[in-house]
Amino acid sequence: MKSALQKFRYAATGRWAVSIRTYVVLVFPFGFLTSIEREQLLNGVGLTRAATIALAGEVAAGFYLFLMQNFLLANRKTELQSLLRCLFVWFSTGLVRGIFTAFYAVWAFGYGLNLSVRIPSASIYTTGAMALTAFYFGSIDRRRIQTQALNTLGGVLDQERAQLDLLEAGNRREVLSVFEAQLMPQVVALRSGIQKLLAGRNENEERELHSLLIQSQEISQALNRQKDEYEGDRKAHSDQYNSESQLPYWSHLVPKIISIRLTFILMVLGATSGQFARNGMKGVVAGMLGAIFVVSLLVPISLLIKKSSINRNLLLLLGFAGAFSVQYFFNLVQPTLGFHLDHPYVPWYSGIKSVYGVYVASVIASMLVLTGRELEGAHVQGSNLRDALSTLNFRNDAIEKSLFDTRFGTLQGKIAGVTMALHLMGSQSMGEISSDRKKELLESANNLLGESMRTIESMSLKTI
């Protein structure tokens, strides 16, 4: 319970705690409609006069809300507001609607105040509708802000990845130039020297020299493999980072899903505010029962929409038509079910209001789902970028180490040392050295080539 309240507070008491835009688009239309219904019922007047009376309350509420968002909740865009303060603004806006509607009816046309009818319905609807609007659009806005922040960070990481790609390409070219200009010629010279010494040697020296020849061939093959690996296609990042601007709110007018929970909440809120002034608690109960029937029909359609996107628009139209039909027939059979209401709604009119509730709930839910997917996608892209940067850093470190080993390390020294030893063995100055000493030199040469082989193998990037 505490976590749910905390979640509501974080979403509903920030930027969208009060918004003229959402009030005009979402709260005002249905509230204005129920006010017209109430005025027609109370005073038996026509549509024009009832709309005039209702509009007076709406204008007063809008002006009051404008003052509240600029004074009492002025810093809501930068910090969360007190939940009690927000509740006060939501409730008092409904109170202003009801009071000014009543005063204008008395002042302009001489009708009764009827505060006991006007104020409860106006306050209940306005408080509930503004709280729901603040919560859902606050949740949507928080997700959009988080997604925007992640996209900004992702753009920075993507630039860093591009720089590391360029650095890796340059390091690869340097390593290849060392391979081709220094190491490979040394290995060729080494193998040529070994082959010359193999002629005319005794059995012990020939065995050691043959072992050196095999190792030199293996080193040559290893260098060719490394050269091919460094020349080959590196792990390029073909996926372009997507940091496109988010879609505006107006682009979501066509819903993508049907929300069962939010539809039920809105229909209950509409039944409470609309039926209470017309038929009391019996009308409210009847409206809630109708909402249960409507959402029961929508459940399987909603599941089909989530599982299949092929016939989504057709299923949405089917859902709206089903909501209209269920509400229409429910109004017809209300007396049969025991709901003998004093002022029942006309069936077709009640059906249209139900369709409106389903549509608004579905649009809001679609926006929630889409922003949630955008946020999840931004998280995934950011995680992939961090993994790519980590891999690039490891790979660049390995390439730089390979460059150091080949250019400044002991690898060239070991190969050059073996070549020099073989050259001296082939010269006349080494003729007086004992066979044991020559054997020792050849064994040392074999060890040096073995170490060189291990160094070359450590340069592989396949494991990174």
N, C-alpha and C positions, 0 to 999 in steps of 0.2 A: 504493500500500500504506500509506504514511504517512497519507494523508488518510482512508482507511478506518478505520485504527486510531484516528485523532483523532476521527472521527465516533462510533466505538463508545465511546470514553472519555467524550466529552461527554454521550452519552445514558445510558450504563450506570452511571456512577460518581456520580450525583447522588442525588436523592430516592428513586429506585426501585432503587438498588443492592441494598438489602435491604428487603423488605416482607413482613410476616406475611400480609397480605391476599392478595397474588399467590401467595405460597408455598402457602397453604392451598387457594386456588381452582384454581391451575394446576399447581404442582409436586407437591403432595402426592398427588392422586388417582392419577395414573399410577405414581408412585414406590411408593406403598403397594400398588398392584396387582401390580407386578413383584416386590416383596418377598414378597408372599403366594405368588406362583408359585414363587419361588426356595426358600422354606421348605418348600413341599409337595414339591418335587423333592428337596431335600437330605435330608429326614427322613421322607418318606413319611407325613406326617400329614394330618389332615383340614383343612377350610377354617377352622374356628373356631380351632384351635391355631396354624395358620400365620398367621392374622390377628392373633392375640394377640402372637406373637413379632415380627411386622412392626410392629405398633403401638408396641411398646416403643421400637424404633429411631426411629420417626417422632416420638414424644413427646419423646425426648431431643434429636433434631435441632431440633424446634420451640423447646424451651427454650433450647438453645444459640444459635439464631438470634435469639431475643429478647434475650439478653445481648449479642450482637455488635452489634445495631442500636442498643442503648442505651448502649454503652460504646465499642467500637472504631470504629463508624461513626456516632457520635451527632450529629455536625454535618453529616451528608450532605444535610440539607434546605437548608442555607445555602451550602455550597461543595462543589465536586467533590472526590472522594476519590482517593487513590492507586489506580491500576489494580491494582497488585500486592496492595494490602491487600484490595481487593474480591475478587480471584481467590483469595486466601487464605481469606476468609470462605466463598466459594462451595464451594471444594474441601473445607475442613475441616468444613463442614456435612454433606457427603456422607460424609466419613470418620467423623464422629460417628454418622451413621445406621447405617453398616455395623458399626462396633465395638460399639455398644450393642445392636444386633440380635443379634450373635454372643454377647455376654456374657449377655444375657437368656436366650437359648436354652440356654446352658450352666447358668446359675444356676437357672432355673425348671424345666427339663425334662431336664437332663443330656445335651443333644446336643453334638456337636462344634463347635468354633469355626468351622472352614471359612473362615478369614479371606481366603484366596486367591480364594474365590468371592464372598463377601459384600461385601468392601470395594471391589474394582474396579468392579463393576456399580453399587453405590450411589454411589461417588464420581464416576464418569463421568456418570451420569444427572443427579445433583444439580448438579454444576458446570455442565454444558451447559444444563440447564433454567433454572437461576437466572440464568446469563449471558444467555440469550435473553430471558427475562422482563424482566430489568433493561434490556436494550437497547431492546426494542420498547415497553415501557411508559414508559421514560424518554423515548423519541422522541415518544410520544403526549403525555406530560405537558408536554414542552417546547413542543410546538405549541399545546397548550391554554393554557399560560401566555402565550405570545406573542400568541395570539388575544385573550385577556382583556386584555392590555396595550393592544393596538390598539383594542379595543372601548372601553376607558376613554378613550383619547386621542380616539377618534371621537366619544364623547359630549361631550367638551369642545369639539371643533371644531363639532359640531352646534349646541351652545348659542351659540357665537360666530356661526355662520351665521344663527341665528334673530335675534340682536341686529342683525346687519347688514341683514337683511331689514326689520326695523322701522325702522332708520335710513334705509334707501333709500325706504321708503314715506313717511316724514315729509319727506324732501328733495324727493320728487316733488310732494307737495302744495304745498310752498313755491314751487317753480318754477312750478307751474300758477297759483298765486295771483298771482305777478308778471306772468305772461303776461296773465291776464284783467284785472287791475286797472290795469296800467301800460302794458305794451308794446302790446297790441292797440288800446286806445283812442288811443295816440299815432299808430299807423300809420293808423288811420281818419281822425284829424284831418289827418295829412299828406296822405293821398290826397284829402281834401275840399279842402284848400288848393291843391293842384296843379290840380284840376279848375276851380277859380274863376279861377286865373291863366291858364288856357288860352284863355279868352275874350278876344278883342281884342288878342292879341299878334302881333308880326311873325313872319315865317317862321323866323328864326334862334332866337328865344326859344321859339317853339312846338315846334320840334324838340327842344330841350333839355328843355322841360317835359314833352313826350310821353315822352321817355326816363325822366325822373323818375317819371312816372305808371306806366310799365311796371314799373320797379324796385320801386315801392311795392306794386304788386299782387303781384309775386313775393315780396316780404317778407311780405305778409299771408298768402299761400298757405304759405310756409315756416313761419311761426308757427303756422298751423292744423295743419300736418303734425306739428310738434314737440309741439303741444298734444295731438293725438290719440295720439302715441307715448308721451307721459308719462302720459296717461290710460289707455292700453290696458293689457292684461294684461301685467304684467311677468313675467319668467322665474321663476315660482314653483317652489319645490322640492317637488314632490309626493311624492318618494320619502322615506319616513320612515327615519331611521337605525335599523338593527336592532342593538340591543345586548342581546338576550335572553341569559339565562344558558345555558351550554352543557349538553348532555344528560349525565346521569350515566352512569357506565360500565355499570351494569346494564341500561340501555336498549338495549345493543348485542348482546343475547344472540342475536338473529336476524341472521345474517351477511348482508351485501349482495353479497359477491363470494366467489370461491374463489381462494385464493392458492396458486399452483403452487410458488413458491420456498420459502415457509415450510412448506407441507405436506411437501415433500420433506425439508427440514431436520428437522422433528419426527419424521417416520417413520424417518429414518436414526438419529436419537438414540434413538428407542424400540427399533429393531431392535438397536442396539449394546448398550443396557442390558438388554434383555429376553432376547435370544438368546445373549449371551456366557455367562451363567451356565447356560444349558440345553444349548447345542450348540457352544460355542466359536466360533472364527472362521468355520467353515463356516456356522453359523447366522446370523452377522452378515452374511456375503456374501449368503445367501439372502434375508434381510430387506431388504437394500439393493436387490436385484434386484426384489423385490416392490414396493418403493417406486417404482422406475422404471416398472413396469407401471401402477401406480395413477395416477401423475401424468401419464403418457402419455395415459390415458383422460380425465383432468380438463382437459387443455390446451384442446381444442375447446369443452368446456362452459364453461370460464372465459371464453373469448373471446366466446361467445354471450351470457353474462350481462353482460359489459361493454358490448356493442353494443346490447342490447335489455333494457329494464326491464319489459316487459309481462309476460313469463312467468318472472320472476326466481325466485320461490319454487318453481315447478315445475322449473326448471333446477337449482336447489340440491338439491331432493329427488332429481333424476335423478343429480346428481353424487355424493351420498352413497350412493345405491343402487348406482351404478357402482363406487365404491370398495370397497364391501362385496363385490360380485360378483367383481371382479377378484382381490381378496385371497383370497376363498373358493376360487376355482378354482385360483389359483396354489398354495395349500397342498395341494390335491388332486394336482397334477401335479409337485410338487417332486421326488419320486423319479424321474420320467421325465426331468426336466432334470438329473439327476445329483446332487441334494441329498438324500442318505440321512442324515437327521438322527436323532440318538439319541432326542431328546424333541421331536418336532414339535408345534406348536400344533394344537388342534382348529380346523378351517376356519372354523366360524361365529364362534368366539371371536376368531380372528385378524382376521376381517372387521369385527367390532364395534370392535376396537381401532383399525383403520385409519380407520373412520368417525369415531371420537373425535378422532384426530389431524387429519383434514381439517376437522372442525368447529372445533376450537380454533384452528387456523391461520387459518381463514376469519374467525372472530370478531376476532382480533387484526388481521388485514389490513384488515378493514372499518373498524375503529376508526382505523387509520392513514390510510386513504383519506378518511374523513369529517373527521377533524381537519385533514388537509391541505387539504381543500376549505374548511373554516371559516377556516383561516388565510389562504388565498388570497382568499376573499371579504372578510375584514377588510382585507387589503391594498388590494383594489380599492375598497372603500367609503371607506377612508381617502384614497386617491388622488383619488377623485371629490370628496370633501369639500374637500380642499386646492385642487383646481381651482375648485370652486364659490366658495370663500372668495376666491381670487385674482380671479375674475371680479367678485364682489360688491365687492371693494375698488376695482378699477378703475372699476366703474360708479358707485360712490358718489363717488369722486374726480371723475369726469366730471360727475355731477349737481351736486356742490358747486361746481365751476368754473362750470357753467352758471348756478347761482344767483348766484354772485358777479358774473358778467358781466352778468346781467340786472338785478340790484338795485344793485350798486355799481360795475360796470365802465363802459366807454365806450359800450356799445351804446345805452343810453337817451340819453346825451349826444349821440351822433351823430344819432339820429333827431330829438331835440329841436332840435339845431342846424339841421338842414335845415328843420324846420317854422318856426323863428324867421326864417331867411333868406327863406323864401317869404312869410312874413307882412310882413316889411319891404319886400320888392319890391312888394307889393300896396298899400303905404301911400303917401301923397302925399310923404312925406319922401324917398323914393327916386326921385322923378321927375327930379331934376337929375343923377343918376349916369349916367355914359356907358354906351353899349351894350356896350363892351368889358368894362367892370367888371361889368355884369350877366351877361354871358356867362361871365366868370371865376367869378362866384358860382354860377351854374348848374352849371358843370363840377365845381366843388368839391362841390356838393350831390350830384351823380351819383356822385362818388368815395366820399363818405361813405356813401351808400346801398349802394354795392357792397361796402364794408367791412362794413357792418351785415349784409348778406346772407351773407357768408362766416362771420361770427361766429355767426349763427343756425344755419347748416348744420353748424358744428363741434359743436353741442350734441347731435347725433344719437347715440342709444345703440345703433343697429342693428349697429354694427361691434364692439360689446363683448359 
